Amino acid sequence: MALPSAGAISFSQVNTELGRSSTQNLSMSDSGLRTLFNDTSGAISMSSGWGKSSGPSYPSNLQYLVIAGGAGGSSYLGSGGGAGGMLEGTRTVDASRTYVVTVGAGGGHSSGNGNASNFTVNGIVISNPTGGGFGVGNNGIQNNVQIGNSGGSGGGSYWGGSVGGSGIAGQGHAGGNGASAPTLYRSGGGGGAGQAGGNGGNSPVNGGNGRTSNITGTSVTYAGGGAGGTYSPGTVVGQGGTGGGGHGGGWGGGVPSLGGQVNTGSGGGGGGGGNAGGSGIVFIKVPTVSYSGSYSGTPNVSTSGAYTILRFSSSGTYIS
């Protein structure tokens, strides 16, 4: 409902639009009235309220960032897990639309692809990036020479002649290739949203770096690839890609691998016992004048400038 677009406006109508009793005392200096009229200082008249509404303003543009779950890294000499796919975009919003958010879980160590995240409206898919591909290794689950698993970003591969899994264009990058003995760093790193994973060789193998987003009003990096493992049980290991990728581990002791950071979609580190990928995350950003305040689940709700941002670390809905 909105105030009349021409003619007289009564205090009763203003109170009703503000959600108050129609008979509540009101003056032209009332802060609610001034906010509704979009005139917070100086002289003001009732005509300033023509057509004004206290409810959400439609249509408007909704922005979203959807990141799938990262993959796990493999154990023993295992390679790093690939990051989950990362997609951003905008969409026109009208009233009474139900947006459903599904946040993908990270994959388990040694054999777990990441899970897809989904963002739909009234049953129509807006964005559904693919989970990361897990890194392979000589752990009895995968063969010594095997292509890394593909995903939003690909997992690294193990041993000479094997290549990293492919990523999906626009979502992420490929995992790194394996190397032959006698190098200590034989396993490739997992791909990240912003960069391919490192190839095995004579130095520690890092995961691919993630990609930054400004959807919260601050530049933050997400979806880094997991680092490759090492044959050496020492303390020098590959580092996870920026954005939350897990570092690598050593076979036979030393530094244990690290999992991908939760709610970043990052890959887990390979080597040692291997480690799990990080869960995904979904952001919805709407102009505050269009924000309905209606949602389910437990999103973190914040504001940045003229926008309201819902951060879903688990599944839920938003109703416009």
Secondary structure as the mmCIF struct_conf table of DSSP 4:
data_model
#
loop_
_struct_conf.conf_type_id
_struct_conf.id
_struct_conf.beg_label_comp_id
_struct_conf.beg_label_asym_id
_struct_conf.beg_label_seq_id
_struct_conf.end_label_comp_id
_struct_conf.end_label_asym_id
_struct_conf.end_label_seq_id
BEND BEND1 SER A 5 GLY A 7
HELX_RH_AL_P HELX_RH_AL_P1 PHE A 11 GLU A 17
TURN_TY1_P TURN_TY1_P1 LEU A 18 GLY A 19
BEND BEND2 ARG A 20 ARG A 20
TURN_TY1_P TURN_TY1_P2 SER A 22 THR A 23
BEND BEND3 GLN A 24 GLN A 24
TURN_TY1_P TURN_TY1_P3 MET A 28 SER A 29
HELX_RH_AL_P HELX_RH_AL_P2 SER A 31 PHE A 37
TURN_TY1_P TURN_TY1_P4 ASN A 38 ASN A 38
BEND BEND4 SER A 41 GLY A 42
HELX_RH_3T_P HELX_RH_3T_P1 MET A 46 GLY A 49
TURN_TY1_P TURN_TY1_P5 TRP A 50 GLY A 51
BEND BEND5 SER A 54 GLY A 55
BEND BEND6 TYR A 58 PRO A 59
STRN STRN1 SER A 60 ILE A 67
HELX_LH_PP_P HELX_LH_PP_P1 ALA A 68 SER A 74
BEND BEND7 SER A 75 SER A 75
STRN STRN2 TYR A 76 TYR A 76
TURN_TY1_P TURN_TY1_P6 LEU A 77 LEU A 77
HELX_LH_PP_P HELX_LH_PP_P2 GLY A 78 GLY A 85
STRN STRN3 MET A 86 VAL A 93
BEND BEND8 ALA A 95 SER A 96
STRN STRN4 THR A 98 THR A 102
HELX_LH_PP_P HELX_LH_PP_P3 VAL A 103 GLY A 108
TURN_TY1_P TURN_TY1_P7 HIS A 109 SER A 111
HELX_LH_PP_P HELX_LH_PP_P4 ASN A 113 SER A 117
STRN STRN5 ASN A 118 VAL A 121
TURN_TY1_P TURN_TY1_P8 ASN A 122 GLY A 123
STRN STRN6 ILE A 124 SER A 127
HELX_LH_PP_P HELX_LH_PP_P5 PRO A 129 VAL A 136
BEND BEND9 ASN A 138 GLN A 142
BEND BEND10 ASN A 144 VAL A 145
STRN STRN7 GLN A 146 GLN A 146
HELX_LH_PP_P HELX_LH_PP_P6 ILE A 147 SER A 150
BEND BEND11 GLY A 151 SER A 153
HELX_LH_PP_P HELX_LH_PP_P7 GLY A 154 GLY A 156
STRN STRN8 TYR A 158 TYR A 158
BEND BEND12 TRP A 159 TRP A 159
TURN_TY1_P TURN_TY1_P9 GLY A 160 GLY A 161
HELX_LH_PP_P HELX_LH_PP_P8 GLY A 164 SER A 166
TURN_TY1_P TURN_TY1_P10 ALA A 169 GLN A 171
HELX_LH_PP_P HELX_LH_PP_P9 ALA A 174 GLY A 178
TURN_TY1_P TURN_TY1_P11 ALA A 181 PRO A 182
BEND BEND13 LEU A 184 LEU A 184
STRN STRN9 TYR A 185 TYR A 185
STRN STRN10 SER A 187 SER A 187
HELX_LH_PP_P HELX_LH_PP_P10 GLY A 188 GLY A 191
BEND BEND14 ALA A 193 GLN A 195
HELX_LH_PP_P HELX_LH_PP_P11 ALA A 196 GLY A 200
STRN STRN11 GLY A 201 GLY A 201
BEND BEND15 ASN A 202 SER A 203
HELX_LH_PP_P HELX_LH_PP_P12 PRO A 204 ASN A 209
STRN STRN12 ARG A 211 SER A 213
TURN_TY1_P TURN_TY1_P12 ILE A 215 THR A 216
BEND BEND16 GLY A 217 THR A 218
STRN STRN13 VAL A 220 TYR A 222
HELX_LH_PP_P HELX_LH_PP_P13 GLY A 224 GLY A 228
STRN STRN14 THR A 230 THR A 230
BEND BEND17 TYR A 231 SER A 232
BEND BEND18 GLY A 234 THR A 235
HELX_LH_PP_P HELX_LH_PP_P14 GLY A 238 GLY A 241
TURN_TY1_P TURN_TY1_P13 THR A 242 GLY A 244
HELX_LH_PP_P HELX_LH_PP_P15 GLY A 245 GLY A 248
STRN STRN15 GLY A 250 GLY A 250
TURN_TY1_P TURN_TY1_P14 TRP A 251 GLY A 252
BEND BEND19 GLY A 253 VAL A 255
HELX_LH_PP_P HELX_LH_PP_P16 PRO A 256 SER A 257
HELX_LH_PP_P HELX_LH_PP_P17 GLY A 259 GLN A 261
TURN_TY1_P TURN_TY1_P15 VAL A 262 GLY A 265
HELX_LH_PP_P HELX_LH_PP_P18 SER A 266 GLY A 270
BEND BEND20 GLY A 271 GLY A 271
STRN STRN16 GLY A 272 GLY A 272
TURN_TY1_P TURN_TY1_P16 GLY A 273 GLY A 273
HELX_LH_PP_P HELX_LH_PP_P19 ALA A 276 SER A 279
STRN STRN17 ILE A 281 PRO A 287
HELX_RH_3T_P HELX_RH_3T_P2 THR A 288 SER A 290
STRN STRN18 SER A 294 SER A 296
BEND BEND21 GLY A 297 GLY A 297
STRN STRN19 ASN A 300 SER A 304
TURN_TY1_P TURN_TY1_P17 GLY A 305 ALA A 306
STRN STRN20 TYR A 307 PHE A 312
BEND BEND22 SER A 313 SER A 314
STRN STRN21 GLY A 316 ILE A 319
#
